[in-house]
Amino acid sequence: MALFGQLDEDAFLVFSRKNRRLYAEAILRVYREFFGGSRILVPTRDDVVESLRALLRQRPDLWTEPEDLPGDHIDDQRTYGSLKIPDDEVGRMAVHVYARLLRASWIEEEPHGFNAVVEMPPAVLALADQFDAIERGLPQMFGGVIIDIRTSLQALLADAGANALGLAEAAANAIRFTRRLRAILSSLRGVRREIVGGGDIRRRIDAFFDEFIERILVKDYKAVFTYANHPLRFRGEVVLMAGEIARDPARVRDIAEAYVANGVCADAATAERDVHEQLRTIEEVFENLSGFVARIESFRMQLERRLRNTVRYMESSDDSLVDRTAALIRRIEAARHRFEALGREEPHWPSALAARPRILSGDGLAQPKAARQPVARRAVRRREDDAVEAFRDRLSEWYEARLEPDDRAVADFLDRSVPPAGTQGRHMEIADLDGFAAFERVLDIAGDGGGTLDGRYEIAPAEGRHASDWIDAPNFVVRPKGK
């Protein structure tokens, strides 16, 4: 009987003893070299054994516990079958590892002439792929995931029937993205445990920089939360598109028909139910994204604040502070003795100790809540305009109008700069910022092939260039309309 209906029941026995890291590396080595790349390879038994032999040569530290190797017992034929037993010890170890993976169904053999072709079962491939992702730190291009979801929904809005199969993958990507956010939050919790439970300050700082800065902040956090990849950048757009598709019966029907036609679902009713479920999944993921991102941001700031407090404590807990405190106490004690010797009353010396209330005392009891006061009616005061704020707004509007003048302002500039018969841009002079902004606006019109400005001037591109201290730009012709 297969474990979970797919894996062999003995699949995980290879991880049950001290050599478990060896078998984990062996599975990853075989997967990455032969089954995890972009090329479709068909490795033979000898290819896989040779790859395992290379792994054992490179990492002899993985073999931490002795195991029965081929040649040590008389029942090798039953255990290793037709496998060729090498003479060297590393080769025998490689054959032994290969045989254990074969018996646990991590790999399968198919006879091929005098050799055998090796394959990985589908369930093992999926599991090895997850092992590979975990060891690599999980996928980093999650900004790309957000873009894929957005693109899939845009394609469904354009043509639901032709692009229907992208919806299921978009929903799966949304779920995987939430899992990655949870993984980042879990990593932050682990770093906090390392910092809080560190034996000394140096270990805490090492944990902060090695775990938080290098592994999480640089790799995971930067990959997910940069502006271009930030999950909140397209949140509203994705939610709106998913809702629009779900509320359109014609689009839902087209997607469901494509599901049935491609064998994804058995009937139209099941297909429509799956479509609504996938769209609802995408909506829920992106609607709840803000709260999750806020939790990660808050956790990150807590870690940074904890490190800042730790460094401040380190700076204030040096030997010089202890020496200064001891010297201060000695001076206060000497002053007290001098007052006693003179027979004078000792002044009040302020204490650095704060009074600590007793735990079981009246001060520690909860105070009863006062009765809630009724809301009294009162007139609503009109908000008075702030003269300074209004003046600042007028200054901002005036400044923006100078930098981006409208057609009327540009035409007024041309009234002052262009003679009645017209002129070329290379002959015009720019004297101030207003003239430069107006000149750029005329350049934009000329660069688009020419046109009219405010119904008063005609502008067209011309040969040559305008070169001045302000700008170097293509030439143009400007003349009053009708001239």
C-alpha positions in Angstrom: 0.0 0.0 0.0 1.4 3.4 -1.0 1.9 6.2 1.5 -0.6 9.0 0.8 -1.7 7.0 -2.1 1.5 7.9 -4.1 4.7 7.3 -2.2 6.2 4.0 -1.1 5.7 3.2 2.6 9.4 2.9 3.1 10.3 6.1 1.3 11.3 8.0 4.4 13.2 5.2 6.1 16.4 6.5 4.3 16.1 9.5 6.6 15.8 7.5 9.8 19.5 7.0 10.7 22.7 9.1 11.0 23.3 9.0 7.2 20.0 10.8 6.5 21.9 13.9 5.3 23.7 11.7 2.8 20.5 10.4 1.3 18.9 13.8 1.3 21.9 15.2 -0.7 21.8 12.1 -3.0 18.1 12.7 -3.8 18.8 16.4 -4.5 21.9 15.5 -6.6 20.0 13.1 -8.8 17.0 15.4 -9.2 19.0 18.5 -10.1 21.4 16.7 -12.4 18.9 14.6 -14.4 15.3 15.6 -13.7 15.2 19.3 -12.5 16.7 21.2 -15.4 15.2 22.5 -18.6 16.6 19.7 -20.7 14.9 16.3 -20.9 17.5 13.7 -20.0 17.2 10.0 -19.9 19.9 8.9 -17.5 21.1 5.3 -17.3 21.9 3.3 -14.2 25.6 3.9 -14.7 25.1 7.7 -15.0 23.3 7.9 -11.7 25.8 5.6 -9.9 28.6 7.8 -11.3 26.9 10.9 -10.1 26.5 9.4 -6.6 30.2 8.4 -6.6 31.2 12.0 -7.4 29.0 13.2 -4.5 30.7 10.8 -2.0 34.1 12.0 -3.2 33.2 15.6 -2.8 31.4 15.2 0.5 33.0 12.3 2.5 31.7 13.9 5.7 28.2 12.9 4.8 29.0 9.2 5.5 28.8 9.3 9.3 27.6 5.8 10.1 28.9 2.5 8.8 26.4 0.4 6.6 26.6 -3.0 5.1 28.3 -2.5 1.7 28.2 -4.9 -1.3 30.8 -7.6 -0.9 30.5 -7.8 2.9 27.7 -10.5 2.9 26.8 -13.5 0.9 23.3 -12.3 -0.1 24.5 -9.5 -2.3 22.7 -11.0 -5.3 19.3 -10.6 -3.5 20.1 -7.1 -2.3 21.8 -5.6 -5.3 20.5 -7.8 -8.2 22.3 -7.1 -11.5 24.2 -4.0 -10.2 27.9 -4.1 -11.0 30.0 -4.0 -7.8 33.1 -1.8 -8.2 36.4 -2.7 -6.6 37.0 0.7 -4.8 35.2 1.5 -1.6 33.7 4.8 -2.8 32.1 2.9 -5.8 30.7 0.3 -3.4 29.2 3.0 -1.3 27.7 4.7 -4.4 26.1 1.4 -5.4 24.8 0.9 -1.9 23.2 4.3 -1.9 21.7 3.7 -5.3 20.2 0.4 -4.2 18.6 1.9 -1.1 17.0 4.7 -3.2 15.8 2.1 -5.6 14.3 -0.1 -2.9 12.6 2.9 -1.3 11.1 3.9 -4.7 12.9 7.3 -4.9 14.0 6.1 -8.3 12.7 3.5 -10.7 14.5 1.3 -13.3 13.3 0.2 -16.8 15.4 -2.3 -18.7 17.2 -0.9 -21.7 19.5 -3.4 -23.5 22.4 -4.4 -21.2 21.8 -1.4 -19.0 18.7 0.2 -17.3 17.1 3.6 -17.7 16.4 5.5 -14.5 13.3 7.6 -13.8 11.7 9.4 -10.8 8.0 8.7 -10.1 5.7 11.8 -10.4 5.1 12.0 -6.6 8.9 11.8 -5.9 9.5 14.5 -8.5 7.1 16.8 -6.8 8.6 16.1 -3.4 12.2 16.5 -4.7 11.2 19.8 -6.3 10.0 21.1 -2.9 13.2 19.8 -1.2 15.2 21.8 -3.8 13.1 24.9 -3.2 13.5 24.7 0.6 17.3 24.3 0.3 17.6 27.2 -2.1 15.6 29.5 0.2 12.4 29.1 -1.7 11.6 31.0 -4.9 12.6 34.7 -4.9 10.9 36.2 -7.9 7.5 36.8 -6.1 7.2 40.1 -7.9 6.9 38.1 -11.0 4.2 36.0 -9.4 2.1 39.1 -8.8 2.6 40.2 -12.4 1.6 36.7 -13.7 -1.6 36.9 -11.7 -2.4 40.3 -13.0 -1.5 39.3 -16.6 -3.7 36.2 -16.4 -6.7 38.2 -15.3 -6.2 40.8 -18.0 -6.1 38.0 -20.6 -9.3 36.6 -19.2 -11.0 40.0 -19.5 -9.8 40.2 -23.1 -10.8 36.7 -24.2 -12.1 34.4 -21.5 -12.4 31.3 -23.6 -9.0 31.3 -25.2 -7.1 32.1 -21.9 -9.2 30.1 -19.5 -6.5 27.7 -18.4 -4.4 30.5 -16.9 -7.0 31.0 -14.1 -6.1 27.9 -12.2 -2.4 28.7 -12.2 -3.1 32.3 -11.1 -5.1 31.0 -8.1 -2.3 28.5 -7.3 0.3 31.3 -7.5 -1.8 33.5 -5.1 -1.8 30.6 -2.6 1.9 30.1 -3.0 2.5 33.8 -2.5 0.7 33.8 0.9 2.7 30.8 1.9 5.9 32.7 1.2 4.7 35.6 3.2 4.0 33.3 6.1 7.5 31.8 5.7 9.1 35.3 5.9 7.0 36.0 9.1 8.1 32.6 10.5 11.7 33.3 9.7 11.4 36.7 11.6 10.0 34.9 14.6 13.0 32.5 14.5 15.4 35.4 14.4 13.7 37.0 17.4 14.0 33.7 19.3 17.7 33.7 18.4 18.2 37.3 19.6 16.2 36.9 22.8 17.7 33.5 23.7 21.3 34.4 22.9 23.8 33.7 25.6 25.7 36.9 25.2 25.4 40.2 23.3 27.8 39.2 20.6 25.8 36.1 19.7 22.6 38.2 19.6 24.2 40.6 17.1 25.6 37.8 15.0 22.1 36.3 14.9 20.7 39.6 13.8 23.2 40.2 11.0 23.6 36.6 9.8 20.0 35.5 10.0 18.0 38.7 9.6 20.1 41.0 7.5 21.8 38.4 5.2 19.2 35.6 4.9 15.9 37.3 5.3 16.2 41.0 4.7 18.5 40.8 1.7 17.1 37.7 0.0 13.5 37.3 0.9 12.4 40.8 2.1 14.1 42.7 -0.7 12.8 40.3 -3.3 9.2 40.6 -2.2 9.0 44.2 -0.9 10.9 46.4 -3.4 8.7 48.9 -5.1 8.6 47.1 -8.5 7.7 43.8 -6.8 5.7 45.1 -3.8 2.5 43.0 -3.4 0.4 46.1 -2.6 1.3 47.8 -5.9 -1.4 45.9 -8.0 -3.6 44.8 -5.1 -6.6 47.0 -5.9 -6.4 46.3 -9.7 -6.3 42.5 -9.2 -9.2 42.5 -6.8 -11.3 44.6 -9.2 -10.5 42.4 -12.2 -11.3 39.2 -10.3 -14.6 40.6 -9.1 -15.5 41.8 -12.6 -14.9 38.3 -14.1 -16.9 36.6 -11.3 -19.9 38.9 -11.8 -19.9 38.3 -15.6 -22.0 35.1 -16.3 -20.8 35.0 -19.9 -17.1 35.0 -19.1 -17.6 32.4 -16.3 -19.5 30.2 -18.8 -16.8 30.6 -21.4 -14.1 29.6 -18.9 -16.1 26.6 -17.7 -16.7 25.4 -21.3 -12.9 25.6 -21.9 -12.3 23.6 -18.6 -14.7 20.9 -19.9 -13.3 20.9 -23.4 -9.7 20.5 -22.1 -10.6 17.7 -19.6 -10.0 19.9 -16.5 -13.6 19.2 -15.2 -16.1 16.6 -16.0 -19.2 18.8 -16.5 -20.2 22.4 -16.8 -21.7 22.7 -13.3 -18.5 21.5 -11.6 -16.4 23.7 -13.9 -18.4 26.9 -13.0 -18.1 26.0 -9.3 -14.3 25.7 -9.7 -14.1 29.0 -11.6 -15.9 30.9 -8.9 -13.8 29.2 -6.2 -10.5 30.2 -7.9 -11.7 33.8 -8.5 -12.8 34.0 -4.8 -9.4 32.6 -3.7 -7.6 35.4 -5.7 -9.9 38.1 -4.2 -9.5 36.9 -0.7 -5.7 36.7 -0.9 -5.3 40.2 -2.2 -8.0 41.7 0.1 -6.2 40.3 3.2 -2.8 41.3 1.9 -2.6 44.6 3.6 -2.9 43.2 7.1 -0.3 40.5 6.5 2.2 43.0 5.0 1.6 45.3 8.0 2.4 42.4 10.4 5.7 41.7 8.6 6.6 45.4 8.6 5.8 45.6 12.3 7.9 42.5 13.1 10.8 43.9 11.1 10.7 47.2 13.0 10.5 45.3 16.4 13.7 43.5 15.5 15.5 46.6 14.4 14.4 48.4 17.6 15.6 45.5 19.7 19.0 45.6 18.0 19.2 49.4 18.5 18.4 49.0 22.2 21.0 46.2 22.5 23.7 48.4 21.0 22.7 51.3 23.2 23.0 49.0 26.2 26.5 47.9 25.1 27.6 51.5 24.7 26.4 52.4 28.2 27.6 49.3 30.0 31.3 49.7 29.6 33.8 49.9 32.5 34.1 53.6 32.4 30.5 54.0 33.4 31.0 51.7 36.4 34.1 53.6 37.5 32.3 57.0 37.3 29.3 55.6 39.3 31.6 54.3 42.0 33.5 57.6 42.2 30.3 59.5 42.5 29.1 57.3 45.4 32.5 57.8 47.2 32.2 61.6 46.8 28.6 61.6 48.2 29.7 59.4 51.2 32.7 61.7 51.9 30.4 64.8 51.8 28.1 63.0 54.3 31.0 62.4 56.7 32.1 66.0 56.5 28.6 67.2 57.5 28.6 64.8 60.5 32.1 66.1 61.6 30.9 69.7 61.5 27.8 68.9 63.4 25.5 70.3 60.7 22.2 68.8 59.6 22.7 66.5 56.6 20.8 67.8 53.5 18.4 65.7 51.6 20.2 63.5 49.2 18.1 62.5 46.1 18.0 58.8 45.6 18.4 57.1 42.2 16.2 54.3 43.3 12.5 54.4 42.2 9.9 53.6 44.8 8.3 50.2 44.0 4.8 49.6 45.1 3.9 46.4 46.9 2.1 43.8 44.8 -0.6 43.1 47.3 -1.7 46.6 48.2 -4.5 49.0 47.5 -2.4 50.8 44.9 -2.3 47.5 42.9 -6.0 47.1 42.7 -7.9 47.9 39.5 -9.8 51.1 39.7 -13.6 50.8 38.9 -14.7 52.4 35.7 -16.6 55.7 36.0 -20.1 55.9 34.6 -20.2 56.9 31.0 -21.2 60.5 30.6 -24.1 61.2 28.2 -23.2 63.0 25.0 -24.1 66.6 25.3 -25.4 68.5 22.3 -23.3 71.4 21.1 -23.0 73.4 18.0 -20.6 72.3 15.4 -17.9 74.9 14.8 -17.1 75.7 11.3 -13.6 75.1 10.3 -11.8 78.4 9.9 -9.4 78.7 6.9 -5.8 79.0 7.8 -4.4 82.1 6.0 -0.9 80.7 6.0 -2.0 77.4 4.6 -4.1 79.1 1.9 -1.2 81.3 0.9 1.1 78.2 0.7 -1.5 76.5 -1.6 -1.5 79.6 -3.8 2.3 79.6 -4.0 2.3 75.9 -4.9 -0.3 76.5 -7.7 1.7 79.5 -9.0 4.9 77.5 -9.0 3.4 74.5 -10.8 1.8 76.9 -13.3 5.3 78.3 -14.0 6.8 74.9 -14.5 3.9 73.5 -16.7 2.4 76.6 -18.4 -1.0 76.1 -20.2 -1.6 77.0 -23.8 -2.7 80.5 -23.0 0.5 81.3 -21.0 2.6 79.8 -23.8 0.7 81.9 -26.4 1.3 85.1 -24.3 5.0 84.2 -24.3 5.0 83.9 -28.1 3.2 87.3 -28.3 6.3 88.8 -26.7 8.9 86.7 -28.6 7.6 86.2 -32.2 7.4 89.0 -34.8 4.3 89.3 -36.9 5.8 87.4 -39.8 6.8 84.5 -37.6 10.3 83.1 -36.7 12.3 80.0 -36.2 13.1 78.4 -32.9 16.9 78.8 -33.4 16.4 82.5 -33.5 14.4 82.7 -30.3 16.2 83.8 -27.0 15.4 82.3 -23.6 15.9 84.8 -20.8 14.3 83.2 -17.7 12.6 80.1 -16.3 9.2 81.1 -17.6 10.6 81.4 -21.1 12.4 78.0 -20.8 9.1 76.3 -19.7 7.2 77.9 -22.6 9.9 77.0 -25.1 9.8 73.3 -24.0 6.0 73.3 -24.5 6.5 74.6 -28.1 9.2 71.9 -28.6 6.7 69.2 -27.6 4.2 70.3 -30.2 6.8 70.5 -32.9 8.1 67.0 -31.9 4.7 65.5 -32.4 4.6 66.7 -36.0 3.4 70.3 -35.4 0.0 71.8 -34.7 -1.8 74.9 -33.4 -1.5 76.6 -30.0 -4.4 78.3 -28.4 -5.9 78.9 -31.9 -3.4 81.7 -32.3 -0.1 80.2 -33.5 0.9 77.5 -36.0 4.0 75.4 -35.1 5.9 73.0 -37.5 9.3 71.2 -37.3 12.1 72.6 -39.4 15.7 71.8 -40.3 18.6 72.8 -38.0 18.8 73.1 -34.2 18.4 75.6 -31.4 21.6 75.8 -29.3 21.8 78.1 -26.2 22.9 78.0 -22.6 19.5 76.8 -21.7 18.9 73.9 -24.1 20.1 72.1 -27.3 17.0 71.0 -29.3 15.6 70.5 -32.8 14.6 73.6 -34.8 11.0 74.6 -35.5 8.9 77.3 -37.2 6.3 79.3 -35.4 4.1 81.9 -36.9 0.8 83.6 -36.1 -2.2 81.7 -37.5 -3.1 82.9 -41.0 0.3 84.4 -41.8 
